[in-house]
């Protein structure tokens, strides 16, 4: 069976046994999700590179020490938890916590709205981006977090539940409340968001 | 308002680490050797 088709658990065991190529497969398989998740939190490419690198240094050190790898757990969830802890440590050291939404490099809302070059549509899109950004900021932290991980990092509810340490049902509930609250704010403020 | 649910990936394809970062990670893995002596562990990085 080609290594690219082997499940994560087997690749990890092969890596612990000394097969370095298994690590390369794991990194390639999950790099996009891990990198995207980190970037969604820190919104800085250089910092994302550093945390991504540091995350895998910890993964490598833990596996090579044969300290811990729970066979029942998912490799990706485990790595994302490590990256999440590093992000928290970073912000704790900086004594600030922020989540930027739109930057010059990347705007999540550019993927939701129409990308037509029409100027009118572009102006409307910009206003929608601003309005949506302001609305999401008003959500409670746990609901905002689920929303961002779902749509920013393209994570499954199971993965979000593993990272946040709650059940899948709780995660689904938070998402439902997030959507409901968004609609309430939109109606209350009579914000027009054209489709 | 349009539905917020979208089947399209919202993360651009270019959201990947640099090749240098990946190379460094794999090099670190190849170079790292952890030796246990009694209750102590020593990290050895081969040049």
gemmi code that builds the backbone of each chain (N, CA, C; Angstrom):
import gemmi

chains = {
    "A": [
        ("UNK", (0.857, -1.190, 0.000), (0.000, 0.000, 0.000), (0.890, 1.236, 0.000)),
        ("UNK", (0.616, 2.208, -0.866), (1.428, 3.410, -0.905), (1.305, 4.134, 0.422)),
        ("UNK", (2.426, 4.788, 0.824), (2.445, 5.456, 2.120), (1.409, 6.542, 2.198)),
        ("UNK", (1.094, 7.133, 1.054), (0.132, 8.224, 1.077), (-1.260, 7.709, 1.425)),
        ("UNK", (-1.471, 6.386, 1.366), (-2.793, 5.861, 1.659), (-2.875, 5.267, 3.060)),
        ("UNK", (-1.736, 5.150, 3.736), (-1.743, 4.562, 5.063), (-2.426, 5.490, 6.042)),
        ("UNK", (-3.170, 4.906, 7.004), (-3.792, 5.761, 8.021), (-2.736, 6.402, 8.907)),
        ("UNK", (-3.161, 7.488, 9.566), (-2.223, 8.257, 10.389), (-1.583, 7.407, 11.481)),
        ("UNK", (-2.378, 6.554, 12.124), (-1.864, 5.774, 13.247), (-0.700, 4.877, 12.804)),
        ("UNK", (-0.821, 4.289, 11.634), (0.245, 3.427, 11.135), (1.481, 4.253, 10.780)),
        ("UNK", (1.256, 5.391, 10.179), (2.386, 6.266, 9.828), (3.129, 6.712, 11.075)),
        ("UNK", (2.382, 7.030, 12.123), (3.020, 7.468, 13.366), (3.849, 6.340, 13.955)),
        ("UNK", (3.288, 5.150, 13.965), (4.042, 4.013, 14.503), (5.283, 3.718, 13.663)),
        ("UNK", (5.148, 3.860, 12.366), (6.312, 3.664, 11.494), (7.378, 4.708, 11.777)),
        ("UNK", (6.915, 5.926, 12.017), (7.864, 7.009, 12.303), (8.586, 6.746, 13.624)),
        ("UNK", (7.840, 6.335, 14.642), (8.451, 6.021, 15.933), (9.477, 4.899, 15.773)),
        ("UNK", (9.183, 3.991, 14.843), (10.095, 2.874, 14.603), (11.317, 3.280, 13.799)),
        ("UNK", (11.307, 4.529, 13.281), (12.493, 5.011, 12.596), (12.328, 5.391, 11.134)),
        ("UNK", (11.115, 5.318, 10.613), (10.886, 5.655, 9.204), (10.613, 7.149, 9.073)),
        ("UNK", (11.618, 7.903, 8.647), (11.480, 9.357, 8.552), (10.496, 9.774, 7.455)),
        ("UNK", (10.376, 8.963, 6.429), (9.468, 9.326, 5.334), (8.005, 9.364, 5.783)),
        ("UNK", (7.704, 8.595, 6.818), (6.330, 8.609, 7.334), (5.980, 9.985, 7.879)),
        ("UNK", (6.962, 10.633, 8.493), (6.704, 11.986, 8.997), (6.417, 12.941, 7.845)),
        ("UNK", (7.188, 12.792, 6.772), (6.980, 13.658, 5.609), (5.557, 13.502, 5.061)),
        ("UNK", (5.075, 12.275, 5.044), (3.715, 12.032, 4.552), (2.688, 12.690, 5.471)),
        ("UNK", (2.901, 12.535, 6.767), (1.967, 13.133, 7.728), (1.951, 14.654, 7.609)),
        ("UNK", (3.112, 15.241, 7.498), (3.190, 16.698, 7.387), (2.479, 17.171, 6.119)),
        ("UNK", (2.761, 16.503, 5.028), (2.150, 16.915, 3.757), (0.629, 16.749, 3.790)),
        ("UNK", (0.198, 15.695, 4.453), (-1.238, 15.390, 4.496), (-2.002, 16.450, 5.282)),
        ("UNK", (-1.420, 16.949, 6.365), (-2.163, 17.811, 7.284), (-1.681, 19.259, 7.320)),
        ("UNK", (-0.691, 19.595, 6.511), (-0.084, 20.913, 6.624), (-1.078, 22.047, 6.384)),
        ("UNK", (-1.977, 21.839, 5.427), (-2.899, 22.913, 5.078), (-3.834, 23.251, 6.240)),
        ("UNK", (-4.388, 22.209, 6.844), (-5.329, 22.449, 7.945), (-4.624, 23.071, 9.142)),
        ("UNK", (-3.452, 22.554, 9.460), (-2.733, 23.051, 10.631), (-2.305, 24.495, 10.400)),
        ("UNK", (-1.746, 24.750, 9.214), (-1.282, 26.097, 8.898), (-2.453, 27.077, 8.871)),
        ("UNK", (-3.548, 26.643, 8.252), (-4.731, 27.500, 8.189), (-5.294, 27.802, 9.559)),
        ("UNK", (-5.294, 26.800, 10.436), (-5.805, 26.995, 11.787), (-4.951, 28.013, 12.540)),
        ("UNK", (-3.641, 27.855, 12.459), (-2.748, 28.768, 13.166), (-2.933, 30.195, 12.633)),
        ("UNK", (-3.000, 30.308, 11.300), (-3.130, 31.639, 10.706), (-4.444, 32.299, 11.101)),
        ("UNK", (-5.499, 31.470, 11.245), (-6.793, 32.029, 11.631), (-6.744, 32.644, 13.023)),
        ("UNK", (-5.792, 32.183, 13.817), (-5.674, 32.702, 15.185), (-4.754, 33.910, 15.275)),
        ("UNK", (-3.658, 33.883, 14.509), (-2.648, 34.916, 14.702), (-2.622, 35.959, 13.587)),
        ("UNK", (-3.155, 35.588, 12.411), (-3.269, 36.536, 11.299), (-1.947, 37.180, 10.912)),
        ("UNK", (-0.891, 36.438, 11.015), (0.429, 36.952, 10.643), (1.216, 35.791, 10.042)),
        ("UNK", (1.668, 35.949, 8.799), (2.296, 34.825, 8.110), (3.600, 34.400, 8.776)),
        ("UNK", (4.411, 35.386, 9.166), (5.698, 35.029, 9.780), (5.484, 34.290, 11.096)),
        ("UNK", (4.569, 34.804, 11.901), (4.294, 34.159, 13.181), (3.695, 32.770, 12.959)),
        ("UNK", (2.866, 32.647, 11.945), (2.286, 31.340, 11.621), (3.384, 30.347, 11.257)),
        ("UNK", (4.346, 30.802, 10.476), (5.461, 29.919, 10.112), (6.194, 29.448, 11.374)),
        ("UNK", (6.445, 30.392, 12.275), (7.178, 30.043, 13.500), (6.408, 29.027, 14.336)),
        ("UNK", (5.123, 29.279, 14.528), (4.328, 28.387, 15.371), (4.150, 27.025, 14.704)),
        ("UNK", (3.988, 27.031, 13.384), (3.881, 25.762, 12.645), (5.146, 24.935, 12.852)),
        ("UNK", (6.265, 25.586, 12.727), (7.552, 24.900, 12.894), (7.698, 24.380, 14.318)),
        ("UNK", (7.382, 25.252, 15.289), (7.524, 24.874, 16.697), (6.577, 23.729, 17.058)),
        ("UNK", (5.381, 23.751, 16.462), (4.416, 22.666, 16.696), (5.011, 21.321, 16.299)),
        ("UNK", (5.574, 21.282, 15.121), (6.116, 19.992, 14.664), (7.406, 19.622, 15.380)),
        ("UNK", (8.145, 20.610, 15.852), (9.306, 20.283, 16.691), (8.832, 19.537, 17.935)),
        ("UNK", (7.731, 20.008, 18.522), (7.199, 19.343, 19.714), (6.668, 17.955, 19.371)),
        ("UNK", (6.000, 17.859, 18.235), (5.481, 16.557, 17.803), (6.642, 15.570, 17.644)),
        ("UNK", (7.675, 16.022, 16.973), (8.838, 15.159, 16.724), (9.477, 14.750, 18.033)),
        ("UNK", (9.655, 15.715, 18.915), (10.311, 15.421, 20.183), (9.485, 14.435, 21.005)),
        ("UNK", (8.186, 14.632, 21.031), (7.321, 13.738, 21.808), (7.332, 12.329, 21.245)),
        ("UNK", (7.231, 12.218, 19.941), (7.191, 10.886, 19.338), (8.536, 10.183, 19.477)),
        ("UNK", (9.626, 10.940, 19.280), (10.948, 10.316, 19.379), (11.266, 9.926, 20.820)),
        ("UNK", (10.683, 10.647, 21.765), (10.866, 10.272, 23.160), (9.957, 9.112, 23.527)),
        ("UNK", (9.018, 8.820, 22.611), (8.017, 7.785, 22.839), (7.262, 8.064, 24.126)),
        ("UNK", (7.079, 9.397, 24.346), (6.411, 9.794, 25.579), (4.937, 9.489, 25.510)),
        ("UNK", (4.312, 9.951, 24.400), (2.869, 9.846, 24.356), (2.372, 9.852, 22.936)),
        ("UNK", (1.605, 8.898, 22.591), (0.712, 9.009, 21.443), (-0.416, 8.040, 21.676)),
        ("UNK", (-1.545, 8.549, 21.901), (-2.707, 7.728, 22.181), (-3.234, 7.137, 20.879)),
        ("UNK", (-3.193, 5.840, 20.756), (-3.627, 5.188, 19.514), (-5.079, 5.501, 19.179)),
        ("UNK", (-5.863, 5.774, 20.240), (-7.280, 6.019, 20.004), (-7.538, 7.443, 19.528)),
        ("UNK", (-6.559, 8.292, 19.733), (-6.771, 9.682, 19.364), (-6.444, 9.933, 17.911)),
        ("UNK", (-6.849, 11.059, 17.381), (-6.520, 11.440, 16.020), (-5.255, 12.260, 16.025)),
        ("UNK", (-4.389, 11.924, 15.068), (-3.120, 12.639, 14.970), (-3.353, 14.127, 14.745)),
        ("UNK", (-4.249, 14.459, 13.837), (-4.482, 15.861, 13.493), (-5.000, 16.639, 14.701)),
        ("UNK", (-5.936, 16.061, 15.429), (-6.471, 16.751, 16.610), (-5.376, 16.987, 17.632)),
        ("UNK", (-4.530, 16.008, 17.798), (-3.422, 16.125, 18.750), (-2.488, 17.261, 18.343)),
        ("UNK", (-2.114, 17.296, 17.078), (-1.210, 18.348, 16.602), (-1.872, 19.729, 16.724)),
        ("UNK", (-3.167, 19.793, 16.420), (-3.857, 21.088, 16.528), (-3.924, 21.559, 17.978)),
        ("UNK", (-4.059, 20.611, 18.897), (-4.048, 20.997, 20.321), (-2.684, 21.572, 20.711)),
        ("UNK", (-1.631, 20.936, 20.201), (-0.282, 21.447, 20.486), (-0.133, 22.866, 19.940)),
        ("UNK", (-0.581, 23.059, 18.703), (-0.459, 24.392, 18.093), (-1.301, 25.407, 18.852)),
        ("UNK", (-2.477, 24.982, 19.303), (-3.344, 25.882, 20.059), (-2.669, 26.313, 21.355)),
        ("UNK", (-2.022, 25.384, 22.026), (-1.331, 25.716, 23.278), (-0.180, 26.693, 23.029)),
        ("UNK", (0.519, 26.500, 21.915), (1.617, 27.407, 21.585), (1.093, 28.815, 21.284)),
        ("UNK", (-0.058, 28.868, 20.620), (-0.660, 30.174, 20.314), (-1.060, 30.881, 21.607)),
        ("UNK", (-1.679, 30.120, 22.516), (-2.088, 30.704, 23.798), (-0.862, 31.208, 24.564)),
        ("UNK", (0.198, 30.410, 24.558), (1.431, 30.823, 25.240), (1.981, 32.107, 24.632)),
        ("UNK", (1.903, 32.177, 23.319), (2.424, 33.350, 22.629), (1.651, 34.601, 23.041)),
        ("UNK", (0.331, 34.492, 23.023), (-0.487, 35.648, 23.388), (-0.347, 35.983, 24.869)),
        ("UNK", (-0.186, 34.963, 25.660), (-0.015, 35.208, 27.094), (1.278, 35.985, 27.322)),
        ("UNK", (2.301, 35.613, 26.564), (3.575, 36.323, 26.698), (3.469, 37.763, 26.187)),
        ("UNK", (2.703, 37.920, 25.129), (2.526, 39.260, 24.584), (1.502, 40.066, 25.371)),
        ("UNK", (0.768, 39.378, 26.221), (-0.264, 39.991, 27.062), (-1.306, 40.703, 26.243)),
        ("UNK", (-1.660, 40.088, 25.160), (-2.763, 40.615, 24.389), (-3.404, 39.447, 23.653)),
        ("UNK", (-4.688, 39.598, 23.384), (-5.394, 38.561, 22.630), (-6.206, 39.268, 21.574)),
        ("UNK", (-5.959, 38.947, 20.344), (-6.710, 39.600, 19.288), (-6.935, 38.620, 18.145)),
        ("UNK", (-7.929, 38.903, 17.406), (-8.175, 38.111, 16.203), (-8.506, 39.076, 15.082)),
        ("UNK", (-7.574, 39.247, 14.211), (-7.837, 40.125, 13.075), (-8.663, 39.373, 12.054)),
        ("UNK", (-9.499, 40.063, 11.382), (-10.333, 39.434, 10.382), (-9.750, 39.640, 8.995)),
        ("UNK", (-9.982, 40.773, 8.435), (-9.467, 41.042, 7.101), (-8.094, 41.669, 7.167)),
        ("UNK", (-7.181, 41.209, 6.332), (-5.861, 41.820, 6.217), (-5.601, 42.087, 4.744)),
        ("UNK", (-4.452, 42.698, 4.467), (-4.129, 42.959, 3.067), (-3.872, 41.648, 2.333)),
        ("UNK", (-3.435, 40.648, 3.053), (-3.100, 39.378, 2.407), (-4.337, 38.533, 2.133)),
        ("UNK", (-5.244, 38.549, 3.058), (-6.294, 37.540, 2.972), (-7.571, 38.053, 3.585)),
        ("UNK", (-8.657, 37.867, 2.906), (-9.966, 38.191, 3.455), (-10.856, 36.977, 3.293)),
        ("UNK", (-11.294, 36.434, 4.431), (-12.138, 35.247, 4.381), (-13.420, 35.513, 3.615)),
        ("UNK", (-13.924, 36.730, 3.677), (-15.209, 37.015, 3.063), (-15.103, 37.154, 1.555)),
        ("UNK", (-13.906, 37.239, 1.048), (-13.777, 37.301, -0.407), (-14.151, 35.962, -1.023)),
        ("UNK", (-14.123, 34.890, -0.231), (-14.490, 33.581, -0.757), (-15.985, 33.349, -0.660)),
        ("UNK", (-16.668, 34.124, 0.195), (-18.101, 33.923, 0.350), (-18.863, 34.707, -0.712)),
        ("UNK", (-18.443, 35.893, -0.962), (-19.193, 36.769, -1.864), (-18.727, 36.601, -3.300)),
        ("UNK", (-19.449, 37.234, -4.154), (-19.189, 37.139, -5.582), (-17.906, 37.873, -5.955)),
        ("UNK", (-17.093, 37.251, -6.791), (-15.816, 37.859, -7.161), (-15.856, 38.579, -8.497)),
        ("UNK", (-17.046, 38.921, -8.944), (-17.182, 39.619, -10.221), (-16.465, 40.963, -10.174)),
        ("UNK", (-15.830, 41.380, -11.259), (-15.095, 42.645, -11.272), (-15.987, 43.883, -11.333)),
        ("UNK", (-17.342, 43.673, -11.406), (-18.266, 44.796, -11.466), (-18.027, 45.730, -10.287)),
        ("UNK", (-17.891, 47.034, -10.571), (-17.531, 47.988, -9.524), (-18.626, 48.102, -8.471)),
        ("UNK", (-19.869, 48.127, -8.957), (-20.966, 48.240, -7.994), (-20.966, 47.052, -7.032)),
        ("UNK", (-20.779, 45.904, -7.606), (-20.757, 44.689, -6.775), (-19.568, 44.719, -5.832)),
        ("UNK", (-18.471, 45.257, -6.305), (-17.295, 45.356, -5.456), (-17.557, 46.268, -4.261)),
        ("UNK", (-18.232, 47.396, -4.526), (-18.543, 48.320, -3.435), (-19.494, 47.682, -2.421)),
        ("UNK", (-20.490, 46.983, -2.950), (-21.440, 46.310, -2.067), (-20.719, 45.239, -1.257)),
        ("UNK", (-19.852, 44.514, -1.941), (-19.091, 43.449, -1.273), (-18.269, 44.002, -0.121)),
        ("UNK", (-17.655, 45.155, -0.370), (-16.839, 45.766, 0.687), (-17.699, 46.113, 1.896)),
        ("UNK", (-18.858, 46.657, 1.647), (-19.730, 47.044, 2.754), (-20.234, 45.815, 3.507)),
        ("UNK", (-20.555, 44.771, 2.749), (-20.998, 43.519, 3.371), (-19.884, 42.954, 4.241)),
        ("UNK", (-18.656, 43.001, 3.721), (-17.510, 42.510, 4.483), (-17.395, 43.242, 5.817)),
        ("UNK", (-17.533, 44.556, 5.748), (-17.405, 45.369, 6.959), (-18.532, 45.037, 7.936)),
        ("UNK", (-19.762, 44.964, 7.408), (-20.910, 44.684, 8.275), (-20.804, 43.314, 8.921)),
        ("UNK", (-20.454, 42.310, 8.121), (-20.333, 40.958, 8.658), (-19.235, 40.902, 9.710)),
        ("UNK", (-18.140, 41.579, 9.421), (-17.018, 41.606, 10.364), (-17.468, 42.183, 11.696)),
        ("UNK", (-18.199, 43.288, 11.646), (-18.655, 43.922, 12.886), (-19.646, 43.036, 13.642)),
        ("UNK", (-20.492, 42.350, 12.879), (-21.504, 41.513, 13.517), (-20.854, 40.329, 14.231)),
        ("UNK", (-19.915, 39.691, 13.550), (-19.276, 38.514, 14.146), (-18.503, 38.890, 15.403)),
        ("UNK", (-17.959, 40.086, 15.422), (-17.231, 40.538, 16.606), (-18.116, 40.577, 17.845)),
        ("UNK", (-19.431, 40.718, 17.643), (-20.327, 40.842, 18.780), (-20.697, 39.497, 19.394)),
        ("UNK", (-20.346, 38.427, 18.709), (-20.706, 37.105, 19.218), (-19.908, 36.773, 20.476)),
        ("UNK", (-20.484, 35.926, 21.353), (-19.698, 35.421, 22.485), (-18.483, 34.642, 21.983)),
        ("UNK", (-17.444, 34.611, 22.795), (-16.167, 34.054, 22.379), (-16.293, 32.603, 21.889)),
        ("UNK", (-17.081, 31.782, 22.609), (-17.148, 30.372, 22.221), (-17.865, 30.202, 20.881)),
        ("UNK", (-18.860, 31.013, 20.634), (-19.583, 30.921, 19.362), (-18.716, 31.466, 18.217)),
        ("UNK", (-18.027, 32.539, 18.504), (-17.141, 33.126, 17.483), (-16.050, 32.134, 17.103)),
        ("UNK", (-15.544, 31.429, 18.109), (-14.455, 30.474, 17.894), (-14.913, 29.330, 16.980)),
        ("UNK", (-16.105, 28.796, 17.256), (-16.618, 27.686, 16.439), (-16.847, 28.158, 15.008)),
        ("UNK", (-17.395, 29.344, 14.874), (-17.684, 29.889, 13.541), (-16.402, 30.041, 12.741)),
        ("UNK", (-15.368, 30.586, 13.383), (-14.106, 30.837, 12.684), (-13.416, 29.522, 12.316)),
        ("UNK", (-13.433, 28.554, 13.233), (-12.759, 27.281, 12.936), (-13.504, 26.531, 11.835)),
        ("UNK", (-14.823, 26.680, 11.805), (-15.595, 25.964, 10.798), (-15.375, 26.547, 9.413)),
        ("UNK", (-15.421, 27.868, 9.326), (-15.376, 28.479, 8.005), (-14.005, 29.015, 7.637)),
        ("UNK", (-13.183, 29.306, 8.611), (-11.851, 29.838, 8.326), (-10.858, 28.704, 8.107)),
        ("UNK", (-10.946, 27.689, 8.977), (-9.997, 26.581, 8.905), (-10.590, 25.325, 8.287)),
        ("UNK", (-11.852, 25.399, 7.890), (-12.473, 24.259, 7.197), (-12.375, 22.977, 8.027)),
        ("UNK", (-12.662, 23.113, 9.311), (-12.544, 21.957, 10.196), (-13.904, 21.311, 10.410)),
        ("UNK", (-13.875, 20.018, 10.668), (-15.122, 19.311, 10.961), (-15.540, 19.629, 12.398)),
        ("UNK", (-16.797, 19.356, 12.716), (-17.274, 19.597, 14.077), (-16.572, 18.673, 15.065)),
        ("UNK", (-16.218, 17.476, 14.607), (-15.504, 16.554, 15.490), (-14.131, 17.127, 15.842)),
        ("UNK", (-13.457, 17.684, 14.845), (-12.134, 18.260, 15.098), (-12.250, 19.476, 16.013)),
        ("UNK", (-13.262, 20.303, 15.800), (-13.459, 21.477, 16.639), (-13.736, 21.047, 18.081)),
        ("UNK", (-14.546, 19.991, 18.232), (-14.869, 19.497, 19.567), (-13.616, 18.986, 20.268)),
        ("UNK", (-12.756, 18.286, 19.529), (-11.522, 17.753, 20.117), (-10.619, 18.880, 20.595)),
        ("UNK", (-10.540, 19.937, 19.819), (-9.629, 21.022, 20.163), (-10.156, 21.836, 21.332)),
        ("UNK", (-11.449, 22.113, 21.321), (-12.015, 22.968, 22.362), (-12.364, 22.188, 23.624)),
        ("UNK", (-12.277, 20.864, 23.536), (-12.486, 20.068, 24.741), (-13.941, 19.918, 25.158)),
        ("UNK", (-14.847, 20.056, 24.204), (-16.263, 19.850, 24.511), (-16.802, 18.762, 23.589)),
        ("UNK", (-18.050, 18.404, 23.819), (-18.640, 17.353, 22.995), (-19.030, 17.907, 21.622)),
        ("UNK", (-19.265, 17.005, 20.702), (-19.699, 17.416, 19.363), (-21.051, 18.114, 19.445)),
        ("UNK", (-21.915, 17.595, 20.321), (-23.248, 18.221, 20.463), (-23.127, 19.666, 20.946)),
        ("UNK", (-22.207, 19.902, 21.870), (-21.997, 21.265, 22.355), (-21.493, 22.161, 21.225)),
        ("UNK", (-20.582, 21.611, 20.431), (-20.045, 22.379, 19.304), (-21.155, 22.723, 18.316)),
        ("UNK", (-21.992, 21.733, 18.030), (-23.106, 21.990, 17.109), (-24.049, 23.044, 17.689)),
        ("UNK", (-24.276, 22.941, 18.997), (-25.143, 23.920, 19.640), (-24.586, 25.325, 19.545)),
        ("UNK", (-23.283, 25.445, 19.775), (-22.640, 26.767, 19.705), (-22.754, 27.339, 18.300)),
        ("UNK", (-22.599, 26.488, 17.300), (-22.721, 26.957, 15.918), (-24.154, 27.415, 15.652)),
        ("UNK", (-25.113, 26.644, 16.140), (-26.517, 27.013, 15.929), (-26.811, 28.361, 16.600)),
        ("UNK", (-26.324, 28.531, 17.831), (-26.536, 29.799, 18.530), (-25.823, 30.939, 17.814)),
        ("UNK", (-24.643, 30.665, 17.270), (-23.902, 31.703, 16.550), (-24.707, 32.197, 15.360)),
        ("UNK", (-25.265, 31.265, 14.591), (-26.057, 31.637, 13.413), (-27.308, 32.384, 13.843)),
        ("UNK", (-27.959, 31.873, 14.882), (-29.185, 32.530, 15.382), (-28.891, 33.944, 15.846)),
        ("UNK", (-27.803, 34.092, 16.594), (-27.451, 35.419, 17.107), (-27.077, 36.373, 15.994)),
        ("UNK", (-26.409, 35.841, 14.966), (-26.073, 36.685, 13.825), (-27.339, 37.222, 13.178)),
        ("UNK", (-28.320, 36.348, 13.023), (-29.581, 36.773, 12.390), (-30.281, 37.818, 13.250)),
        ("UNK", (-30.236, 37.609, 14.563), (-30.906, 38.566, 15.471), (-30.272, 39.944, 15.361)),
        ("UNK", (-28.945, 39.966, 15.346), (-28.239, 41.248, 15.264), (-28.539, 41.931, 13.940)),
        ("UNK", (-28.587, 41.134, 12.884), (-28.870, 41.692, 11.560), (-30.265, 42.307, 11.537)),
        ("UNK", (-31.223, 41.569, 12.110), (-32.608, 42.081, 12.099), (-32.743, 43.311, 12.989)),
        ("UNK", (-32.094, 43.227, 14.166), (-32.224, 44.318, 15.124), (-31.653, 45.619, 14.571)),
        ("UNK", (-30.543, 45.502, 13.896), (-29.881, 46.684, 13.374), (-30.318, 47.014, 11.951)),
        ("UNK", (-31.269, 46.222, 11.465), (-31.811, 46.432, 10.113), (-30.693, 46.546, 9.090)),
        ("UNK", (-29.763, 45.603, 9.209), (-28.649, 45.591, 8.267), (-29.066, 44.811, 7.036)),
        ("UNK", (-28.796, 45.379, 5.892), (-29.157, 44.713, 4.646), (-27.925, 44.015, 4.090)),
        ("UNK", (-28.002, 42.686, 3.965), (-26.890, 41.914, 3.425), (-27.373, 41.209, 2.172)),
        ("UNK", (-27.167, 41.782, 1.027), (-27.664, 41.160, -0.196), (-26.974, 39.855, -0.496)),
        ("UNK", (-27.718, 38.956, -1.068), (-27.135, 37.645, -1.396), (-26.345, 37.725, -2.688)),
    ],
    "B": [
        ("UNK", (-30.799, 37.265, 3.308), (-29.352, 37.107, 3.469), (-28.965, 35.716, 2.965)),
        ("UNK", (-27.863, 35.661, 2.267), (-27.443, 34.371, 1.735), (-27.067, 33.449, 2.879)),
        ("UNK", (-27.245, 32.178, 2.639), (-26.893, 31.217, 3.671), (-25.400, 31.316, 3.939)),
        ("UNK", (-25.057, 31.126, 5.215), (-23.653, 31.200, 5.565), (-22.927, 29.902, 5.260)),
        ("UNK", (-23.720, 28.850, 5.029), (-23.092, 27.573, 4.767), (-22.567, 27.563, 3.337)),
        ("UNK", (-21.352, 27.117, 3.214), (-20.769, 27.086, 1.881), (-19.962, 25.805, 1.724)),
        ("UNK", (-20.120, 25.172, 0.572), (-19.350, 23.964, 0.336), (-17.960, 24.299, -0.153)),
        ("UNK", (-17.782, 25.533, -0.556), (-16.482, 25.930, -1.060), (-15.510, 26.109, 0.097)),
        ("UNK", (-14.270, 25.719, -0.165), (-13.262, 25.926, 0.862), (-13.016, 27.419, 1.011)),
        ("UNK", (-12.970, 27.881, 2.254), (-12.786, 29.296, 2.492), (-11.327, 29.653, 2.730)),
        ("UNK", (-10.474, 28.658, 2.772), (-9.047, 28.910, 2.951), (-8.397, 28.851, 1.579)),
        ("UNK", (-7.737, 29.921, 1.184), (-7.123, 29.915, -0.152), (-6.085, 28.818, -0.283)),
        ("UNK", (-5.859, 28.384, -1.552), (-4.924, 27.296, -1.758), (-3.524, 27.665, -1.338)),
        ("UNK", (-3.211, 28.964, -1.308), (-1.835, 29.333, -1.012), (-1.521, 29.330, 0.474)),
        ("UNK", (-2.457, 28.966, 1.333), (-2.223, 28.951, 2.767), (-1.481, 27.687, 3.153)),
        ("UNK", (-0.222, 27.657, 2.791), (0.642, 26.537, 3.099), (1.944, 27.081, 3.660)),
        ("UNK", (2.636, 26.276, 4.457), (3.924, 26.752, 4.966), (4.954, 26.823, 3.843)),
        ("UNK", (5.998, 27.585, 4.118), (7.072, 27.704, 3.130), (7.821, 26.390, 3.026)),
        ("UNK", (8.409, 26.165, 1.868), (9.173, 24.932, 1.672), (10.361, 24.878, 2.627)),
        ("UNK", (10.920, 26.062, 2.926), (12.064, 26.096, 3.843), (11.654, 25.581, 5.224)),
        ("UNK", (10.443, 25.968, 5.653), (9.954, 25.522, 6.958), (9.803, 24.011, 6.981)),
        ("UNK", (9.223, 23.481, 5.924), (9.029, 22.030, 5.856), (10.368, 21.302, 5.845)),
        ("UNK", (11.307, 21.862, 5.079), (12.614, 21.224, 5.000), (13.291, 21.230, 6.367)),
        ("UNK", (13.137, 22.345, 7.075), (13.751, 22.456, 8.394), (13.161, 21.439, 9.362)),
        ("UNK", (11.841, 21.264, 9.296), (11.180, 20.296, 10.177), (11.707, 18.893, 9.912)),
        ("UNK", (11.794, 18.528, 8.642), (12.234, 17.172, 8.305), (13.717, 16.977, 8.635)),
        ("UNK", (14.502, 18.033, 8.446), (15.920, 17.943, 8.809), (16.090, 17.780, 10.310)),
        ("UNK", (15.283, 18.533, 11.057), (15.332, 18.429, 12.515), (15.007, 17.003, 12.954)),
        ("UNK", (14.009, 16.430, 12.322), (13.617, 15.064, 12.676), (14.742, 14.079, 12.391)),
        ("UNK", (15.392, 14.249, 11.250), (16.479, 13.329, 10.909), (17.668, 13.504, 11.837)),
        ("UNK", (17.880, 14.742, 12.266), (19.071, 15.019, 13.068), (18.873, 14.696, 14.547)),
        ("UNK", (17.604, 14.710, 14.996), (17.353, 14.543, 16.426), (17.460, 13.087, 16.840)),
        ("UNK", (18.177, 12.888, 17.925), (18.264, 11.560, 18.506), (18.150, 11.730, 20.023)),
        ("UNK", (17.235, 11.009, 20.620), (17.026, 11.145, 22.055), (17.558, 9.904, 22.742)),
        ("UNK", (18.488, 10.142, 23.657), (19.125, 9.047, 24.366), (18.691, 9.079, 25.832)),
        ("UNK", (18.243, 7.951, 26.307), (17.810, 7.876, 27.700), (18.886, 7.170, 28.521)),
        ("UNK", (19.282, 7.849, 29.593), (20.248, 7.264, 30.503), (19.614, 7.279, 31.889)),
        ("UNK", (19.179, 6.140, 32.325), (18.488, 6.094, 33.605), (17.189, 6.862, 33.526)),
        ("UNK", (17.044, 7.851, 34.394), (15.841, 8.670, 34.386), (15.995, 9.934, 33.550)),
        ("UNK", (17.154, 10.103, 32.957), (17.425, 11.319, 32.195), (17.339, 11.057, 30.702)),
        ("UNK", (16.908, 12.085, 29.980), (16.875, 12.023, 28.512), (17.771, 13.115, 27.962)),
        ("UNK", (18.545, 12.762, 26.952), (19.444, 13.733, 26.343), (19.092, 13.873, 24.870)),
        ("UNK", (18.923, 15.122, 24.441), (18.652, 15.384, 23.025), (19.974, 15.583, 22.309)),
        ("UNK", (20.181, 14.827, 21.276), (21.405, 14.954, 20.487), (21.021, 15.369, 19.081)),
        ("UNK", (21.577, 16.499, 18.651), (21.314, 16.977, 17.291), (22.567, 16.718, 16.471)),
        ("UNK", (22.459, 15.822, 15.515), (23.605, 15.522, 14.669), (23.789, 16.630, 13.643)),
        ("UNK", (25.020, 16.969, 13.361), (25.291, 17.999, 12.342), (25.134, 17.447, 10.941)),
    ],
}
model = gemmi.Model(1)
for chain_id, residues in chains.items():
    chain = gemmi.Chain(chain_id)
    for i, (resn, *xyz) in enumerate(residues, 1):
        res = gemmi.Residue()
        res.name, res.seqid = resn, gemmi.SeqId(i, " ")
        for name, pos in zip(("N", "CA", "C"), xyz):
            atom = gemmi.Atom()
            atom.name, atom.element = name, gemmi.Element(name[0])
            atom.pos, atom.b_iso = gemmi.Position(*pos), 0.0
            res.add_atom(atom)
        chain.add_residue(res)
    model.add_chain(chain)
structure = gemmi.Structure()
structure.add_model(model)
structure.setup_entities()
